[in-house]
């Protein structure tokens, strides 16, 4: 009944989506797709809204939730470019945190996240994508998504010098039941003194323009 009522009221539909809970948004998404031409400008306007100078904590939380919901809906409506800048770390992390949590909750296509993980060079965005993808249960993703994501996450875990990316990739691999692979790799590192001490490598031995690793595996794993 709610879907029928809102079909002719795009503004009200958009407001309910922006303030709504996950179950309501899932129910209304088919109507949203039918009204995409009318509602897209509303969602773009929402993610560009700025906080008032003296905004209360409640107002800050409300705006962060609305921006995150707007960004997820835009992604579902095949407008992904708007969402990626919101995954970059900033002074106000509320929107990014809500967004990481809600991409899976609101049914965003994980394939779009995997594709951007492969093309993005922004470590902040890559971390957020790994954390968001780790929120999808294995049962909710296709074999195609798994086949493209697992090798990428393993590559990051093995060789990326960034501590946050290393940790995020490990968390995703554990969520997606890759513990056997992780144990094998970590066991090899435990037995390898050079890898174990990589954080204290002599900078002179590192190739030009390469980054020193910010993490290492101790002899205790």
C-alpha positions as CSV (number, residue, x, y, z in Angstrom):
1,X,0.0,0.0,0.0
2,X,2.9,2.4,0.8
3,X,4.4,1.7,-2.6
4,X,1.2,2.6,-4.3
5,X,0.7,5.7,-2.2
6,X,4.2,7.0,-3.0
7,X,4.4,6.2,-6.7
8,X,3.1,9.6,-7.6
9,X,5.0,11.6,-4.9
10,X,8.7,11.5,-5.7
11,X,9.6,14.1,-3.1
12,X,7.9,12.2,-0.3
13,X,9.4,8.9,-1.6
14,X,12.9,10.4,-1.5
15,X,12.5,11.7,2.0
16,X,11.3,8.3,3.3
17,X,14.3,6.6,1.6
18,X,16.7,9.2,3.1
19,X,15.4,8.7,6.6
20,X,14.3,5.1,6.3
21,X,15.4,1.9,7.8
22,X,16.8,-0.9,5.7
23,X,13.6,-2.9,5.5
24,X,11.5,0.0,4.3
25,X,14.2,1.0,1.7
26,X,14.3,-2.5,0.3
27,X,10.5,-2.5,-0.1
28,X,10.5,0.8,-1.9
29,X,13.5,0.3,-4.1
30,X,11.4,-1.0,-7.1
31,X,9.3,2.2,-6.9
32,X,12.5,4.2,-6.7
33,X,13.8,2.7,-9.9
34,X,10.6,3.6,-11.7
35,X,10.8,7.2,-10.4
36,X,14.6,7.5,-11.0
37,X,14.4,10.6,-13.3
38,X,12.5,12.6,-10.7
39,X,14.4,11.5,-7.6
40,X,18.0,11.5,-8.8
41,X,18.4,15.3,-8.4
42,X,17.1,15.1,-4.8
43,X,19.7,12.5,-3.8
44,X,22.5,14.4,-5.5
45,X,21.5,17.5,-3.6
46,X,21.5,15.6,-0.4
47,X,25.0,14.3,-0.6
48,X,26.2,17.9,-1.3
49,X,24.5,19.4,1.7
50,X,26.8,21.0,4.3
51,X,26.4,21.1,8.0
52,X,25.3,24.3,9.7
53,X,28.1,25.9,11.6
54,X,26.6,25.3,15.0
55,X,24.8,22.0,14.3
56,X,24.0,19.8,17.2
57,X,25.1,16.2,17.5
58,X,21.6,15.0,16.6
59,X,21.7,17.1,13.4
60,X,25.1,15.8,12.5
61,X,24.0,12.2,12.9
62,X,20.8,12.7,10.9
63,X,22.7,14.4,8.0
64,X,25.3,11.6,8.0
65,X,22.6,8.9,7.9
66,X,20.8,10.7,5.1
67,X,23.9,11.2,3.0
68,X,24.9,7.6,3.4
69,X,21.4,6.4,2.4
70,X,21.5,8.8,-0.6
71,X,24.8,7.5,-1.7
72,X,23.7,3.9,-1.5
73,X,20.5,4.6,-3.5
74,X,22.6,6.4,-6.2
75,X,24.8,3.3,-6.4
76,X,21.8,1.0,-6.7
77,X,20.5,3.3,-9.5
78,X,23.7,3.0,-11.4
79,X,25.2,6.3,-10.4
80,X,28.4,5.1,-8.7
81,X,30.6,8.1,-9.3
82,X,28.9,10.1,-6.5
83,X,29.7,7.6,-3.8
84,X,33.4,7.1,-4.1
85,X,34.5,10.5,-2.7
86,X,32.4,9.9,0.5
87,X,34.6,6.8,1.2
88,X,37.7,9.0,1.6
89,X,38.8,9.8,5.2
90,X,38.0,13.3,6.4
91,X,37.6,15.3,9.6
92,X,34.0,14.1,9.9
93,X,34.0,10.3,9.6
94,X,30.3,9.8,10.2
95,X,29.2,9.6,6.6
96,X,32.0,7.2,5.7
97,X,31.2,4.9,8.7
98,X,27.5,4.8,7.9
99,X,28.2,4.2,4.3
100,X,30.5,1.2,5.0
101,X,27.8,-0.3,7.2
102,X,24.9,0.3,4.8
103,X,26.2,-0.8,1.5
104,X,25.6,-4.4,2.3
105,X,22.5,-3.7,4.5
106,X,20.7,-1.8,1.8
107,X,21.5,-4.2,-1.0
108,X,24.2,-2.5,-3.1
109,X,25.7,-4.7,-5.8
110,X,29.0,-6.0,-4.5
111,X,30.3,-6.3,-8.1
112,X,30.4,-2.5,-8.4
113,X,32.5,-2.3,-5.2
114,X,34.9,-4.9,-6.5
115,X,35.3,-3.1,-9.8
116,X,36.2,0.1,-8.1
117,X,38.6,-1.7,-5.7
118,X,40.6,-2.7,-8.8
119,X,40.7,0.8,-10.3
120,X,41.0,3.0,-7.2
121,X,44.5,4.2,-6.1
122,X,43.2,5.9,-3.0
123,X,44.2,3.8,0.1
124,X,41.3,5.3,2.2
125,X,38.7,4.3,-0.4
126,X,40.3,0.8,-0.8
127,X,40.1,0.3,2.9
128,X,36.5,1.3,3.0
129,X,35.6,-1.0,0.1
130,X,37.3,-4.0,1.7
131,X,35.4,-3.4,5.0
132,X,32.1,-2.9,3.2
133,X,32.6,-6.1,1.1
134,X,33.5,-8.0,4.2
135,X,30.0,-7.2,5.5
136,X,28.5,-9.3,2.7
137,X,28.0,-12.9,3.7
138,X,29.5,-15.5,1.4
139,X,26.0,-16.7,0.5
140,X,25.0,-13.3,-0.8
141,X,27.8,-13.0,-3.4
142,X,28.1,-14.8,-6.7
143,X,30.9,-17.1,-7.7
144,X,32.0,-14.4,-10.2
145,X,32.4,-11.8,-7.4
146,X,34.3,-14.2,-5.2
147,X,36.6,-15.2,-8.1
148,X,37.5,-11.6,-8.8
149,X,37.7,-10.3,-5.2
150,X,39.6,-13.1,-3.3
151,X,42.8,-12.8,-5.5
152,X,42.7,-9.0,-5.1
153,X,42.4,-9.3,-1.3
154,X,45.1,-11.8,-1.2
155,X,47.4,-9.6,-3.2
156,X,46.8,-6.7,-0.9
157,X,47.4,-8.8,2.2
158,X,50.7,-10.2,0.7
159,X,52.3,-7.1,-0.6
160,X,50.6,-3.8,0.2
161,X,52.7,-1.7,2.6
162,X,49.7,0.1,4.1
163,X,48.9,-1.2,7.6
164,X,45.2,-0.4,7.3
165,X,44.8,-2.1,3.9
166,X,46.7,-5.2,5.2
167,X,44.3,-5.4,8.2
168,X,41.2,-4.8,6.1
169,X,42.1,-7.4,3.6
170,X,42.8,-9.9,6.4
171,X,39.4,-9.2,8.0
172,X,37.6,-9.7,4.6
173,X,39.4,-13.0,3.9
174,X,38.5,-14.3,7.4
175,X,34.8,-13.2,6.8
176,X,34.9,-15.1,3.5
177,X,36.3,-18.3,5.0
178,X,39.9,-18.0,3.7
179,X,41.5,-18.9,7.1
180,X,43.4,-21.9,5.6
181,X,45.2,-19.6,3.1
182,X,45.9,-17.1,5.9
183,X,47.3,-19.7,8.2
184,X,49.6,-21.0,5.4
185,X,50.9,-17.5,4.6
186,X,51.4,-16.5,8.2
187,X,53.2,-19.7,9.0
188,X,55.6,-19.1,6.2
189,X,56.2,-15.5,7.4
190,X,56.8,-16.7,11.0
191,X,59.6,-19.0,9.7
192,X,61.1,-16.3,7.5
193,X,63.2,-13.8,9.5
194,X,63.4,-11.4,6.5
195,X,59.7,-11.1,6.2
196,X,59.2,-11.1,10.0
197,X,61.4,-8.0,10.3
198,X,60.3,-6.2,7.2
199,X,59.1,-3.1,9.1
200,X,62.7,-2.4,10.2
201,X,64.3,-2.9,6.7
202,X,67.2,-0.7,5.8
203,X,65.6,2.1,3.6
204,X,68.8,1.9,1.4
205,X,67.8,-1.6,0.4
206,X,64.3,-0.7,-0.8
207,X,63.9,0.2,-4.5
208,X,63.4,3.8,-5.3
209,X,59.8,5.1,-5.0
210,X,58.8,1.9,-3.0
211,X,57.2,2.2,0.4
212,X,58.4,0.5,3.5
213,X,55.9,-1.9,5.0
214,X,54.0,-0.6,8.0
215,X,53.3,-4.1,9.3
216,X,55.2,-7.4,10.0
217,X,54.6,-10.9,11.3
218,X,56.4,-11.8,14.6
219,X,57.8,-15.2,15.4
220,X,54.6,-15.8,17.5
221,X,52.4,-15.0,14.4
